[in-house]
Amino acid sequence: MSDDTIRLVTIGRILRRRFRLLAVLTVVGALVGYGTSVLLFPPRYTASASVLLPGQWEERELLTQVDIATSSAVVDRAAATLGWNHVSGAELRDQVSAKATDGNIIKISGTADTPERAQRLSDQVAQQFVTFATRIAGGSTDPGAASGTEALRKRVAETDRRITDLANAADPGQTVESVQARTELEKLRTSLQDAMKKLDEADPATNKAGMVVMGPAPRPTGAAAPTRMQLIVAGALVFFLLAVIGHLAAARVSRRLRTEPEIAAALGSALLGTVDVPGERRAHRPESHGPRARIRRLLGVDTRWDMPTPQRSGDEADRRIRYRRVCARLRDQLPTPRRLLVVVPDGDEIARRAAGQLVAEARTDPMLRVVEVSVDRPLVPDRDTESGALVVLSAGSWAAEELAGIAEACADAGHEVVGIVVAGMVRARPTRTAGRPADDATLALAVRGHATGGSV
């Protein structure tokens, strides 16, 4: 199996075994996104007005016009005209933007909390921009240049009238000299008119002052991004992804031991065998009925998600063979009388069930007494008549430090860890034979009677 397949299987396992927790976190993320849209990003609407710039414009000139459209001189005038309460030009500058588009068009956008205000803002800024740019192009900032141009036009008009007078006063005869004089005067008039035409074309006041607002800005029908729905979806998606990534990161840094050699090395003893526990709906223990336990069961976090899917095992007879082999190894290893303390980590449901079945299968040889030990502060009963301690636990549930603590607790109580039994969850098959009803009944009774710490 490739690494990619393993990752997909792991993610699928998270989705299957943590779907309640993921659903709750997704809803929480959606609520956080909604709260963000209300408190930090309320709905905003954007309207745009277009201004046409006639004539030939270079790119740098268009960029200059864009800067003028968003300048304080334009926006402050728009703010004064709008007269909105508690809204200054500095605040409006953050709500106004402009950009140059194809066809010498400046697109001015205004953003506000309602569609009507957004439309009024963009229209007013566009009007103030046209007024301000036209006044600049008209030369109002340089009175000397304007008066010089006007004086030149007057002199040209006066010269044109003088030429007309000279042409009328010339000899009306058809002499060569009179014809040549009138011809030269007409050429002079034509040249003067051409020069005046070129002067008018070169004047920016007549070339680039005819900016036009291309109609009112259309009223926006939807909020600008990020919308409330976008924030809600983004919050739900972020919380969902963080939950999945958190599960993967926790599994990545987990120090729980999963293999039998690692477990044996942590406890400092030999592995006596592995036993199977059929998977079933877990019964809730008396101490797991508090509010915290109910919440964990409701969210589905009371069971491990990173355990592999149980494999299909043999029937009841095959599983009992494994327990009998463990008991036989204990008989061969222990002196008479054979008494052992079976240590089960507290909270290991699989190991607890396996220990109960092991006690039932051993009957009185060896005599087994089950105790559950907390892994946080392990405390094992002092040695009485036992010949040692047998540790029963499930793989992938405990770290090396926790198992080392259990081993130290056994040593402090005078118990030698004589062996380890690793229990694993399997999927049960139907019973192969219906024989030995008395043994089956005794096994069920022993599991119920000794799973919480009785002696046989």
Phi, psi and chi 1 to 4 in degrees:
 res  aa     phi    psi   chi1   chi2   chi3   chi4
   1 MET       -  131.0 -177.1  178.9  -65.9      -
   2 SER   -77.1  166.9   64.2      -      -      -
   3 ASP   -62.9  -37.7  -66.9  -20.1      -      -
   4 ASP   -63.8  -40.4  -68.4  -22.1      -      -
   5 THR   -64.2  -40.3  -54.8      -      -      -
   6 ILE   -62.3  -42.2  -67.0  175.0      -      -
   7 ARG   -63.3  -43.0  -66.9 -167.0 -169.0   99.6
   8 LEU   -63.9  -39.7  -67.7  176.2      -      -
   9 VAL   -64.6  -40.7  169.2      -      -      -
  10 THR   -64.0  -45.0  -56.2      -      -      -
  11 ILE   -64.3  -40.6  -66.1  175.7      -      -
  12 GLY   -62.0  -36.6      -      -      -      -
  13 ARG   -66.6  -39.0 -171.2  178.9  -59.2  154.5
  14 ILE   -62.6  -44.8  -65.9  173.6      -      -
  15 LEU   -64.3  -36.8  -62.8  179.2      -      -
  16 ARG   -74.3  -43.8  -70.7 -165.3  -53.1  -88.2
  17 ARG   -93.5  -11.0  -60.0 -176.9 -178.6  179.4
  18 ARG  -126.4   27.7  -72.6  -69.8 -172.3  -94.4
  19 PHE   -66.7  -32.4   69.3   93.7      -      -
  20 ARG   -66.8  -47.2  -66.9 -178.7 -176.8  175.5
  21 LEU   -62.8  -42.6  176.8   62.4      -      -
  22 LEU   -63.9  -38.4  -65.4  176.8      -      -
  23 ALA   -64.8  -42.9      -      -      -      -
  24 VAL   -64.0  -45.0  170.8      -      -      -
  25 LEU   -65.2  -35.1  -69.4  177.5      -      -
  26 THR   -64.4  -42.2  -59.0      -      -      -
  27 VAL   -64.5  -41.2  172.8      -      -      -
  28 VAL   -61.2  -42.1  171.1      -      -      -
  29 GLY   -62.5  -38.7      -      -      -      -
  30 ALA   -64.4  -39.0      -      -      -      -
  31 LEU   -66.6  -37.9  -66.2  177.3      -      -
  32 VAL   -64.4  -40.8  171.0      -      -      -
  33 GLY   -63.4  -38.6      -      -      -      -
  34 TYR   -65.8  -44.4  175.9   79.8      -      -
  35 GLY   -62.0  -37.4      -      -      -      -
  36 THR   -63.9  -39.6  -57.4      -      -      -
  37 SER   -67.6  -26.6   67.7      -      -      -
  38 VAL   -84.1  -43.3  172.7      -      -      -
  39 LEU   -90.9  -42.9  -60.3  176.8      -      -
  40 LEU  -103.0  -37.4  -59.5  179.7      -      -
  41 PHE  -128.2   72.7  -62.2   98.5      -      -
  42 PRO   -64.4  161.0   23.2  -32.4      -      -
  43 PRO   -57.5  132.5  -23.7   33.1      -      -
  44 ARG  -124.7  144.6  -50.9  -71.3  -74.1  177.0
  45 TYR  -122.1  142.3  -61.0   87.9      -      -
  46 THR  -124.4  128.7  -59.4      -      -      -
  47 ALA  -119.9  150.5      -      -      -      -
  48 SER  -130.8  135.2  -60.8      -      -      -
  49 ALA  -117.3  143.4      -      -      -      -
  50 SER  -109.6  137.3  -60.2      -      -      -
  51 VAL  -120.1  124.5  177.4      -      -      -
  52 LEU   -90.4  132.1  175.5   62.8      -      -
  53 LEU  -108.9  102.5  -81.4   63.1      -      -
  54 PRO   -72.2  161.4   27.3  -33.9      -      -
  55 GLY    92.3 -172.0      -      -      -      -
  56 GLN   -96.7  126.8  -61.7  -64.5  -35.4      -
  57 TRP  -129.1  134.8  -66.1   78.9      -      -
  58 GLU   -83.5  164.8  -64.0 -178.5    0.0      -
  59 GLU   -62.9  -41.7 -177.3  177.9   -1.4      -
  60 ARG   -66.5  -31.6   58.4 -176.9 -179.1   83.0
  61 GLU   -68.2  -39.0  -66.7  176.4  -34.6      -
  62 LEU   -64.0  -39.8  -68.1  175.5      -      -
  63 LEU   -64.3  -35.6  -64.8  178.4      -      -
  64 THR   -63.8  -41.8  -59.3      -      -      -
  65 GLN   -64.7  -35.0  -62.8  -59.7  -39.8      -
  66 VAL   -62.6  -43.8  168.5      -      -      -
  67 ASP   -63.9  -37.8  -66.2  -23.7      -      -
  68 ILE   -65.2  -39.1  -66.6  174.6      -      -
  69 ALA   -63.4  -30.2      -      -      -      -
  70 THR  -104.8   11.7   56.6      -      -      -
  71 SER   -74.2  163.0   64.4      -      -      -
  72 SER   -65.9  -30.8   58.9      -      -      -
  73 ALA   -61.9  -38.6      -      -      -      -
  74 VAL   -80.2  -47.4  173.5      -      -      -
  75 VAL   -68.0  -37.9  178.3      -      -      -
  76 ASP   -63.4  -39.6  -70.2  -13.8      -      -
  77 ARG   -65.4  -38.5  -73.5  175.6  171.5   82.6
  78 ALA   -65.6  -39.4      -      -      -      -
  79 ALA   -64.8  -40.1      -      -      -      -
  80 ALA   -65.3  -37.3      -      -      -      -
  81 THR   -70.8  -41.3  -55.9      -      -      -
  82 LEU   -67.1  -41.9  -68.0  172.0      -      -
  83 GLY    66.7   35.0      -      -      -      -
  84 TRP   -74.0  138.9  -70.5  -17.8      -      -
  85 ASN   -69.0  136.5  -65.8  -29.7      -      -
  86 HIS    59.3   26.5  -51.7  -66.7      -      -
  87 VAL  -126.6  115.1  179.0      -      -      -
  88 SER  -100.3  171.9   61.9      -      -      -
  89 GLY   -64.1  -35.2      -      -      -      -
  90 ALA   -62.5  -38.8      -      -      -      -
  91 GLU   -69.7  -37.0  -65.1  175.4  -12.4      -
  92 LEU   -68.2  -29.1  -75.2 -176.0      -      -
  93 ARG   -61.3  -29.9  -80.8 -163.5  -66.8  -87.6
  94 ASP   -75.2  -14.5  -62.9  -28.1      -      -
  95 GLN  -104.9    1.6  -56.0  175.2   17.2      -
  96 VAL  -118.1  137.3  174.3      -      -      -
  97 SER  -141.4  158.7   62.2      -      -      -
  98 ALA  -146.5  151.5      -      -      -      -
  99 LYS  -153.1  152.7   64.8  177.7 -179.3  178.5
 100 ALA   -91.7  132.6      -      -      -      -
 101 THR  -116.9  179.5   61.1      -      -      -
 102 ASP   -64.7  148.5  -64.6  -22.3      -      -
 103 GLY    83.8   24.3      -      -      -      -
 104 ASN    57.1   48.1  -65.8  -13.7      -      -
 105 ILE  -117.5  129.6  -66.1  176.0      -      -
 106 ILE   -99.7  119.9  -58.0  -64.1      -      -
 107 LYS   -99.9  115.4 -171.9  175.5 -177.6  179.9
 108 ILE  -105.7  124.3  -60.1  174.7      -      -
 109 SER  -115.8  138.6  -59.0      -      -      -
 110 GLY  -125.0  136.6      -      -      -      -
 111 THR  -116.8  133.6  -58.1      -      -      -
 112 ALA  -148.4  176.9      -      -      -      -
 113 ASP   -82.7  -10.0   53.3   -3.2      -      -
 114 THR  -133.6  155.5   62.5      -      -      -
 115 PRO   -61.5  -36.7  -22.7   32.6      -      -
 116 GLU   -65.4  -45.7  -65.0   78.5    7.6      -
 117 ARG   -65.8  -37.0  -69.4  170.0   70.5   96.4
 118 ALA   -63.4  -41.7      -      -      -      -
 119 GLN   -65.4  -45.1 -176.4 -176.2   35.7      -
 120 ARG   -63.8  -39.7  -70.4 -176.3   57.7 -166.3
 121 LEU   -63.4  -49.1  175.9   59.9      -      -
 122 SER   -64.8  -40.2   57.8      -      -      -
 123 ASP   -64.8  -42.1  -73.9  -20.0      -      -
 124 GLN   -69.7  -39.4 -169.3   57.1 -126.5      -
 125 VAL   -64.6  -39.5  172.5      -      -      -
 126 ALA   -62.9  -43.4      -      -      -      -
 127 GLN   -64.2  -44.6  -67.9  -67.8  -16.3      -
 128 GLN   -66.1  -32.5  -65.3  -63.1  -28.1      -
 129 PHE   -66.8  -44.8  163.8   63.3      -      -
 130 VAL   -62.7  -43.3  170.3      -      -      -
 131 THR   -63.1  -46.1  -58.2      -      -      -
 132 PHE   -67.0  -44.2 -174.9   73.7      -      -
 133 ALA   -66.9  -36.7      -      -      -      -
 134 THR   -66.2  -39.7  -58.3      -      -      -
 135 ARG   -65.1  -38.5 -171.5  173.4   62.1 -167.6
 136 ILE   -65.7  -45.5  -66.2  176.7      -      -
 137 ALA   -66.4  -27.8      -      -      -      -
 138 GLY   -74.0   -5.4      -      -      -      -
 139 GLY    84.3   19.0      -      -      -      -
 140 SER   -65.8  -16.7   59.8      -      -      -
 141 THR   -85.5   -5.9   59.0      -      -      -
 142 ASP  -134.3   83.5 -170.4    1.5      -      -
 143 PRO   -63.7  -32.8  -20.3   32.6      -      -
 144 GLY   -63.5  -42.2      -      -      -      -
 145 ALA   -67.4  -38.2      -      -      -      -
 146 ALA   -65.1  -44.8      -      -      -      -
 147 SER   -65.3  -34.7   60.1      -      -      -
 148 GLY   -65.8  -40.8      -      -      -      -
 149 THR   -65.2  -41.5  -56.0      -      -      -
 150 GLU   -65.6  -39.1 -172.9   63.8   24.4      -
 151 ALA   -64.2  -37.5      -      -      -      -
 152 LEU   -64.8  -39.4 -180.0   60.3      -      -
 153 ARG   -63.6  -40.4  -73.5 -165.7  177.8   93.4
 154 LYS   -64.0  -41.1  -69.5 -179.4  178.8  179.5
 155 ARG   -65.5  -37.9  -68.9 -172.7   61.8 -178.0
 156 VAL   -64.5  -43.2  169.3      -      -      -
 157 ALA   -63.7  -40.3      -      -      -      -
 158 GLU   -65.4  -39.1 -177.1  180.0   -6.3      -
 159 THR   -64.5  -39.2  -55.9      -      -      -
 160 ASP   -63.2  -40.0 -175.3   66.6      -      -
 161 ARG   -67.4  -37.1  -72.6 -166.2  -60.6  -89.9
 162 ARG   -63.5  -39.2 -178.7   60.6  178.8  166.7
 163 ILE   -63.7  -40.9  -68.3  173.8      -      -
 164 THR   -62.0  -42.5  -57.7      -      -      -
 165 ASP   -63.2  -42.6  -65.5  -20.9      -      -
 166 LEU   -63.0  -38.8  -68.0  174.3      -      -
 167 ALA   -66.5  -35.6      -      -      -      -
 168 ASN   -74.0  -31.7  -65.9  -28.1      -      -
 169 ALA   -83.7   -8.2      -      -      -      -
 170 ALA   -68.3  161.5      -      -      -      -
 171 ASP   -58.9  118.7 -175.0    6.4      -      -
 172 PRO   -70.2   -4.4   26.9  -33.3      -      -
 173 GLY   -65.5  177.0      -      -      -      -
 174 GLN  -105.1   31.5  -60.7  -62.9  -35.4      -
 175 THR   -73.3  160.5   62.5      -      -      -
 176 VAL   -64.1  -38.2  175.8      -      -      -
 177 GLU   -66.7  -41.0  -69.8   80.0    1.2      -
 178 SER   -67.8  -39.8   61.8      -      -      -
 179 VAL   -63.5  -44.3  172.8      -      -      -
 180 GLN   -63.1  -37.6  -71.2  178.6  -11.4      -
 181 ALA   -65.2  -46.0      -      -      -      -
 182 ARG   -64.6  -35.8  -73.5 -165.7  -63.6  -88.9
 183 THR   -64.1  -43.8  -58.0      -      -      -
 184 GLU   -64.5  -36.8  -67.8  -64.1  -28.2      -
 185 LEU   -65.2  -40.4  -70.5  173.8      -      -
 186 GLU   -66.1  -38.6  -70.5  -61.3  -32.3      -
 187 LYS   -62.3  -41.1  -71.6 -179.1  179.1  179.6
 188 LEU   -63.9  -39.7 -177.8   58.3      -      -
 189 ARG   -63.4  -43.4 -172.9 -159.4  -57.6  -87.3
 190 THR   -63.3  -44.5  -57.6      -      -      -
 191 SER   -62.9  -37.7  -60.2      -      -      -
 192 LEU   -67.8  -40.5 -171.9   61.2      -      -
 193 GLN   -66.7  -39.6  -69.4  176.4   -8.1      -
 194 ASP   -63.0  -42.5  -68.6  -18.6      -      -
 195 ALA   -63.6  -39.6      -      -      -      -
 196 MET   -67.0  -36.2 -165.4   62.3 -163.6      -
 197 LYS   -65.1  -43.0 -176.7  178.6  179.5 -180.0
 198 LYS   -65.6  -35.0  -67.9  179.6  180.0  179.3
 199 LEU   -64.7  -40.7  179.3   62.0      -      -
 200 ASP   -66.3  -38.1  -69.1  -22.5      -      -
 201 GLU   -68.4  -33.8  -69.0  177.8   -8.3      -
 202 ALA   -78.4  -13.5      -      -      -      -
 203 ASP   -76.4  119.3 -171.6   -1.0      -      -
 204 PRO   -63.5  -23.2   22.7  -32.5      -      -
 205 ALA   -66.1  -27.0      -      -      -      -
 206 THR  -101.1  -18.0   58.4      -      -      -
 207 ASN   -92.0  -44.1 -175.4   31.5      -      -
 208 LYS  -124.3   19.1  -63.5 -178.3  178.3  179.1
 209 ALA   -97.8   -0.5      -      -      -      -
 210 GLY   -94.1   49.4      -      -      -      -
 211 MET   -69.9  144.8  -61.3 -178.7 -177.3      -
 212 VAL  -132.6  131.3  178.9      -      -      -
 213 VAL   -80.8  121.9  178.5      -      -      -
 214 MET   -84.2   61.9  -59.8  174.1   63.3      -
 215 GLY    84.8  165.6      -      -      -      -
 216 PRO   -68.7  154.6   25.6  -33.6      -      -
 217 ALA   -69.3  134.5      -      -      -      -
 218 PRO   -65.9  141.2   21.2  -29.6      -      -
 219 ARG   -72.4  128.1 -179.1  169.7  -63.2 -178.8
 220 PRO   -66.7  142.4   22.0  -31.7      -      -
 221 THR  -101.4  -12.0   57.4      -      -      -
 222 GLY  -139.4  157.3      -      -      -      -
 223 ALA   -71.2  154.2      -      -      -      -
 224 ALA   -79.4  155.5      -      -      -      -
 225 ALA   -69.5  143.6      -      -      -      -
 226 PRO   -82.9  129.2   28.6  -31.9      -      -
 227 THR   -78.9  169.4   63.0      -      -      -
 228 ARG   -62.1  -41.4  176.3  165.3  -65.1  174.8
 229 MET   -65.8  -38.7 -177.9   56.7   63.8      -
 230 GLN   -62.7  -41.1  -71.0  174.1  -16.3      -
 231 LEU   -67.1  -38.4  -69.7  174.2      -      -
 232 ILE   -64.6  -46.9  -68.0  175.1      -      -
 233 VAL   -64.5  -41.4  173.5      -      -      -
 234 ALA   -64.0  -41.2      -      -      -      -
 235 GLY   -63.4  -43.9      -      -      -      -
 236 ALA   -63.3  -42.5      -      -      -      -
 237 LEU   -67.6  -40.3 -176.9   60.4      -      -
 238 VAL   -64.2  -45.1  167.4      -      -      -
 239 PHE   -65.7  -38.1  -89.2   60.2      -      -
 240 PHE   -63.9  -46.6  175.7   80.7      -      -
 241 LEU   -66.1  -39.3  -67.7  177.9      -      -
 242 LEU   -63.5  -37.2  -72.6  178.7      -      -
 243 ALA   -65.2  -44.1      -      -      -      -
 244 VAL   -65.7  -44.6  173.9      -      -      -
 245 ILE   -63.8  -37.8  -66.0  173.7      -      -
 246 GLY   -62.2  -41.4      -      -      -      -
 247 HIS   -62.6  -43.9  -79.6   77.1      -      -
 248 LEU   -64.8  -41.5  -65.9  175.8      -      -
 249 ALA   -65.6  -40.0      -      -      -      -
 250 ALA   -63.8  -39.8      -      -      -      -
 251 ALA   -68.1  -32.1      -      -      -      -
 252 ARG   -67.9  -40.9 -176.6   74.9  173.8  179.0
 253 VAL   -94.7    3.1  -58.8      -      -      -
 254 SER   -63.2  137.9  175.2      -      -      -
 255 ARG  -107.3   16.9  -64.5  179.6  -64.4  176.0
 256 ARG   -69.7  137.8  -66.8 -173.5  175.5   94.5
 257 LEU   -82.7  134.1  -56.1 -179.0      -      -
 258 ARG  -116.1  -17.2  -60.0  179.8 -179.9  -85.6
 259 THR  -109.1  151.2   62.4      -      -      -
 260 GLU   -61.1  -42.3  -70.8   83.5   -3.7      -
 261 PRO   -61.1  -38.6  -25.5   34.9      -      -
 262 GLU   -64.9  -41.6  -67.9  175.9  -20.4      -
 263 ILE   -64.9  -44.0  -64.2  174.0      -      -
 264 ALA   -63.2  -39.4      -      -      -      -
 265 ALA   -66.8  -37.1      -      -      -      -
 266 ALA   -68.0  -35.6      -      -      -      -
 267 LEU   -89.9  -12.0  -71.0  169.5      -      -
 268 GLY    68.3   36.3      -      -      -      -
 269 SER  -144.9  177.4 -176.7      -      -      -
 270 ALA   -95.0  152.0      -      -      -      -
 271 LEU   -84.1  123.0  178.1   68.0      -      -
 272 LEU   -89.9  -19.0  -64.7 -179.0      -      -
 273 GLY   156.0  172.2      -      -      -      -
 274 THR  -118.3  141.9   58.4      -      -      -
 275 VAL  -125.2  158.7  -65.3      -      -      -
 276 ASP  -107.8  141.7  -64.9  -22.5      -      -
 277 VAL  -122.3  119.6  176.2      -      -      -
 278 PRO   -65.9  137.8   22.8  -32.0      -      -
 279 GLY   -72.8  140.6      -      -      -      -
 280 GLU  -157.1  168.0   60.9 -178.2   20.8      -
 281 ARG   -65.9  123.1 -175.7  175.9 -179.8   84.6
 282 ARG   -73.0  129.9 -164.9  168.2   79.0  172.9
 283 ALA   -79.0  138.4      -      -      -      -
 284 HIS   -78.6  129.5  -58.3  -53.9      -      -
 285 ARG   -77.4  157.9  -55.7  176.4   63.2  179.4
 286 PRO   -58.2  -34.5  -23.8   32.8      -      -
 287 GLU   -81.0    2.2   60.8  -89.9   20.8      -
 288 SER  -111.1   40.6   62.1      -      -      -
 289 HIS  -115.7   14.2  -70.6  -70.9      -      -
 290 GLY   -78.5  173.1      -      -      -      -
 291 PRO   -59.0  -40.5  -21.3   32.1      -      -
 292 ARG   -64.5  -40.2 -173.8  175.3  179.8  179.8
 293 ALA   -66.4  -37.8      -      -      -      -
 294 ARG   -65.0  -39.9  -66.8 -168.9 -175.1   96.7
 295 ILE   -65.0  -40.9  -66.2  175.5      -      -
 296 ARG   -63.3  -41.3  -71.3  175.9   60.7   85.4
 297 ARG   -67.5  -37.2  -71.9 -163.3  -60.6  -90.8
 298 LEU   -64.1  -40.2  178.5   63.2      -      -
 299 LEU   -82.9   -9.1  -62.6  179.4      -      -
 300 GLY    75.8   22.1      -      -      -      -
 301 VAL  -100.8   10.5  -63.4      -      -      -
 302 ASP   -83.6   -3.6   56.3  -24.4      -      -
 303 THR  -124.7  152.5   56.8      -      -      -
 304 ARG   -72.6  138.7  -65.2  -81.8  -56.4  -81.6
 305 TRP   -97.4  -23.6   70.6  -92.0      -      -
 306 ASP   -90.6    7.2   53.5  -11.8      -      -
 307 MET   -79.2  140.4  -61.5  -60.7  -65.9      -
 308 PRO   -64.1  157.9   22.8  -32.3      -      -
 309 THR   -62.8  129.6  -56.7      -      -      -
 310 PRO   -56.8  136.6  -22.5   32.8      -      -
 311 GLN   -84.3  155.9  -58.7  -64.7  -36.4      -
 312 ARG   -76.3  130.8 -173.3  176.8  -64.5  -83.4
 313 SER  -110.7 -175.0   69.2      -      -      -
 314 GLY   -75.0 -167.8      -      -      -      -
 315 ASP   -85.9 -170.3   55.7   12.7      -      -
 316 GLU   -60.0  -38.8  178.8   67.0   20.4      -
 317 ALA   -64.2  -40.8      -      -      -      -
 318 ASP   -64.8  -41.0  -67.3  -23.1      -      -
 319 ARG   -65.8  -36.8  -70.1 -169.0  -65.3  -87.4
 320 ARG   -68.1  -28.0  -66.4 -177.1   63.0  177.2
 321 ILE   -61.4  -39.8  -70.4  174.9      -      -
 322 ARG   -63.4  -41.6  -67.4  179.4  178.8  -89.9
 323 TYR   -66.1  -40.0  -71.5   96.2      -      -
 324 ARG   -65.2  -35.7  -70.6  170.9 -176.2  166.9
 325 ARG   -66.5  -38.3  -72.0  175.7  179.1  174.9
 326 VAL   -63.2  -43.5  171.9      -      -      -
 327 CYS   -63.5  -37.9  -66.3      -      -      -
 328 ALA   -65.2  -39.5      -      -      -      -
 329 ARG   -65.8  -36.3  -65.8 -171.9 -176.6  102.4
 330 LEU   -65.8  -40.3  -70.5  174.4      -      -
 331 ARG   -63.7  -38.5  -63.5 -172.2 -168.4  101.9
 332 ASP   -70.4  -26.8  -64.3  -22.0      -      -
 333 GLN   -93.1  -30.0 -177.1  174.5  -14.0      -
 334 LEU   -99.5  146.6  -61.2  176.8      -      -
 335 PRO   -78.7  165.6   28.5  -33.5      -      -
 336 THR   -84.5  140.0  -55.0      -      -      -
 337 PRO   -77.9  146.1   30.0  -35.1      -      -
 338 ARG   -94.5  104.5  -55.6  179.0 -178.4   92.8
 339 ARG  -127.4  133.2  -63.2  176.1 -178.7  -89.2
 340 LEU  -135.3  150.1  -79.5  178.6      -      -
 341 LEU   -99.6  119.0 -171.1   69.4      -      -
 342 VAL   -91.8  112.5 -179.7      -      -      -
 343 VAL   -98.3  123.9  178.8      -      -      -
 344 VAL  -122.2  128.2  177.0      -      -      -
 345 PRO   -62.0  135.3  -21.6   32.9      -      -
 346 ASP   -64.6  129.7 -171.9   18.0      -      -
 347 GLY    96.9   -6.4      -      -      -      -
 348 ASP   -90.5   89.7 -164.3  -23.9      -      -
 349 GLU   -64.6  -38.4 -176.4   69.3   15.5      -
 350 ILE   -64.0  -45.8  -61.6  176.1      -      -
 351 ALA   -65.7  -35.9      -      -      -      -
 352 ARG   -63.9  -43.2 -171.6 -177.3   68.9   84.9
 353 ARG   -67.2  -39.2  -66.9  173.9   53.7 -163.6
 354 ALA   -64.8  -39.2      -      -      -      -
 355 ALA   -64.3  -40.2      -      -      -      -
 356 GLY   -62.8  -41.8      -      -      -      -
 357 GLN   -69.6  -32.8  -65.4 -174.5   28.2      -
 358 LEU   -67.6  -40.3 -173.0   61.7      -      -
 359 VAL   -62.5  -42.9  169.9      -      -      -
 360 ALA   -65.6  -38.0      -      -      -      -
 361 GLU   -73.0  -34.7 -169.4   63.7   36.9      -
 362 ALA   -73.2  -26.4      -      -      -      -
 363 ARG    57.4 -109.5  -60.1  179.8 -175.4  -84.6
 364 THR  -113.4    4.7   59.3      -      -      -
 365 ASP  -140.8   99.6 -170.0   17.3      -      -
 366 PRO   -79.7  163.8   30.9  -35.2      -      -
 367 MET   -84.7  124.5  -64.7 -176.8   63.6      -
 368 LEU  -117.5  137.2  -55.9  178.5      -      -
 369 ARG  -124.1  122.2 -178.5  163.1   67.0   98.9
 370 VAL   -92.7  131.5  178.9      -      -      -
 371 VAL  -132.6  142.7  -66.3      -      -      -
 372 GLU  -101.2  132.5  -65.1 -171.9    7.3      -
 373 VAL  -120.1  131.3  177.6      -      -      -
 374 SER   -70.0  135.5  172.4      -      -      -
 375 VAL   -80.7  -18.6  -65.7      -      -      -
 376 ASP   -74.7  -47.2  -63.2  -31.9      -      -
 377 ARG  -133.6   78.0  -60.2 -175.7   62.8 -177.0
 378 PRO   -65.1  133.4   23.6  -32.0      -      -
 379 LEU  -140.8  117.4 -179.7   62.6      -      -
 380 VAL  -106.8  138.6  178.1      -      -      -
 381 PRO   -58.0  146.9  -23.0   32.9      -      -
 382 ASP   -63.5  155.3  -67.7  -27.0      -      -
 383 ARG   -68.9  135.2  179.7  176.0  177.9  177.9
 384 ASP  -117.6  -91.1 -172.8    8.5      -      -
 385 THR  -110.7    5.9   59.1      -      -      -
 386 GLU   -74.3  151.3  -67.5   85.6    5.6      -
 387 SER   -93.0   -2.6  -57.4      -      -      -
 388 GLY   158.8 -168.9      -      -      -      -
 389 ALA  -125.2  140.8      -      -      -      -
 390 LEU  -114.5  122.0  175.5   66.9      -      -
 391 VAL   -96.7  122.9  179.4      -      -      -
 392 VAL  -115.1  126.4 -179.6      -      -      -
 393 LEU  -154.6  166.2   72.6  163.5      -      -
 394 SER  -101.3  150.4   61.0      -      -      -
 395 ALA   -76.1  147.4      -      -      -      -
 396 GLY    77.8   15.8      -      -      -      -
 397 SER  -112.6  -20.3  -61.0      -      -      -
 398 TRP  -136.2  148.6  -48.5  105.1      -      -
 399 ALA   -86.9  166.4      -      -      -      -
 400 ALA   -63.0  -38.0      -      -      -      -
 401 GLU   -64.3  -37.7  -64.7   81.4    0.9      -
 402 GLU   -67.9  -41.6  -64.3  171.0  -28.1      -
 403 LEU   -68.9  -37.0  -61.7 -176.7      -      -
 404 ALA   -62.6  -35.6      -      -      -      -
 405 GLY   -64.7  -38.6      -      -      -      -
 406 ILE   -65.0  -41.7  -66.7  177.4      -      -
 407 ALA   -62.9  -40.8      -      -      -      -
 408 GLU   -65.9  -37.5  -67.6  177.0    0.4      -
 409 ALA   -64.7  -38.6      -      -      -      -
 410 CYS   -64.0  -41.6  -67.8      -      -      -
 411 ALA   -66.0  -38.9      -      -      -      -
 412 ASP   -63.6  -32.9  -68.9  -20.3      -      -
 413 ALA   -85.2    1.4      -      -      -      -
 414 GLY    86.3   14.7      -      -      -      -
 415 HIS  -101.6  134.3  -61.6  -78.2      -      -
 416 GLU   -94.7  130.1  177.8 -173.0   -0.7      -
 417 VAL   -74.0  106.3 -179.8      -      -      -
 418 VAL   -88.4  -12.8  -61.2      -      -      -
 419 GLY   179.2  169.2      -      -      -      -
 420 ILE  -130.8  137.9  -55.6  166.3      -      -
 421 VAL  -122.1  125.6  176.5      -      -      -
 422 VAL  -103.5  126.1  177.7      -      -      -
 423 ALA  -105.2  143.6      -      -      -      -
 424 GLY  -134.4  145.6      -      -      -      -
 425 MET   -80.8  134.2 -176.3   74.6   71.9      -
 426 VAL  -133.8  164.4  -65.5      -      -      -
 427 ARG   -92.2  123.7  -70.1 -176.3  -65.3  173.1
 428 ALA   -78.9  147.9      -      -      -      -
 429 ARG  -105.5  164.4  -70.8 -178.5  179.2  178.4
 430 PRO   -60.2  149.5  -22.4   33.0      -      -
 431 THR   -62.4  136.2  -55.5      -      -      -
 432 ARG   -73.9  -35.0  179.6  172.8   54.0 -167.4
 433 THR  -141.7  152.7  174.6      -      -      -
 434 ALA   -97.5   13.5      -      -      -      -
 435 GLY   -73.1  168.7      -      -      -      -
 436 ARG    56.3   57.4  -57.2 -178.2   65.3 -178.3
 437 PRO   -64.2  -31.7   23.7  -32.6      -      -
 438 ALA   -65.9  -40.1      -      -      -      -
 439 ASP   -63.8  -41.9  -70.4  -12.8      -      -
 440 ASP   -63.6  -40.7  -66.5  -20.0      -      -
 441 ALA   -66.5  -40.3      -      -      -      -
 442 THR   -64.6  -39.2  -57.5      -      -      -
 443 LEU   -62.3  -45.8  175.0   60.7      -      -
 444 ALA   -62.7  -40.6      -      -      -      -
 445 LEU   -65.5  -39.6  179.1   61.3      -      -
 446 ALA   -67.9  -37.5      -      -      -      -
 447 VAL   -62.8  -41.5  170.7      -      -      -
 448 ARG   -72.0  -33.8  -71.1 -165.4  -62.9  -88.9
 449 GLY   -82.5  -26.4      -      -      -      -
 450 HIS  -117.4    2.9  -62.3  -77.3      -      -
 451 ALA   -70.4  -18.1      -      -      -      -
 452 THR  -108.2    8.4   59.0      -      -      -
 453 GLY   121.3   20.6      -      -      -      -
 454 GLY   -81.3  175.5      -      -      -      -
 455 SER  -122.0  153.1   61.3      -      -      -
 456 VAL  -115.8      -  176.9      -      -      -
